[in-house]
């Protein structure tokens, strides 16, 4: 039985490239792309709702998102960006 894989990317074009590469190299056609900017709490909540509408469960979560910023920046939610992306998302 093949896994159903959902990848989340912030950029549609780069996400589509990753999606096609995963499908090609794995031979698994059950790969889905969802778009979300993990710096936005609103987008994270929207992603969670969309995921719950499409899927009945989540068995494994691998979080590979992260940033190291050389200058302090704040998200649209008023949160420090590194903390928001690396820990809250």
QUICORZI-V85571 format. One record per pair of residues at least 12 apart in sequence whose C-alpha atoms are under 7 Angstrom apart, sorted by the first residue. I is the first residue (numbers start at 1). GAP is how many residues later the second one is. Records with the same first field share a line. If there is no record, write none. Layout:
I = GAP / GAP
This chain:
2 = 26
4 = 26 / 27
5 = 25 / 26 / 27
6 = 25 / 26 / 27
7 = 25 / 26 / 27
8 = 25 / 26 / 27 / 28
9 = 25 / 26 / 27
10 = 25 / 26 / 27
11 = 24
12 = 23
15 = 18
19 = 12 / 14
38 = 47 / 51
39 = 36 / 42 / 45 / 46
40 = 35 / 36 / 37
41 = 36
44 = 45
65 = 21
66 = 19 / 20
67 = 15 / 19
68 = 14
69 = 13
